[in-house]
Amino acid sequence: MSALMHATMSAWNRDETGAYSAEMNGWTLKVRWRAESPTERRGFWWEADRPGTHLASPEIHEEIEVAMAHAEEFAAPGYAHRKAETD
């Protein structure tokens, strides 16, 4: 999937916690790392916030750029799946 999806790298900034964040179309996006544990695999996930709404990625991505691209896709105007996810 990484060959098909690419993040807008210039939009993302690393914060003091090591997470990456971006502001897009009224959403605050964050990508975070999760270390491997006995019950969970390692990887990156994204979160999207705006007043009254907080959503997290339903999947873990091996590559940070893929997680960022999925977050950007979610925040894009007209994203078809957002309405169902925010209801």
Secondary structure, DSSP 4 states (H G I P E B T S, - for coil): -TTT----GGG-EE-TTS-EEEEETTEEEEEEEE---SSS--EEEEEEEETTEEEE-SS-BSSHHHHHHHHHHHHSTT-TTHHHHH-
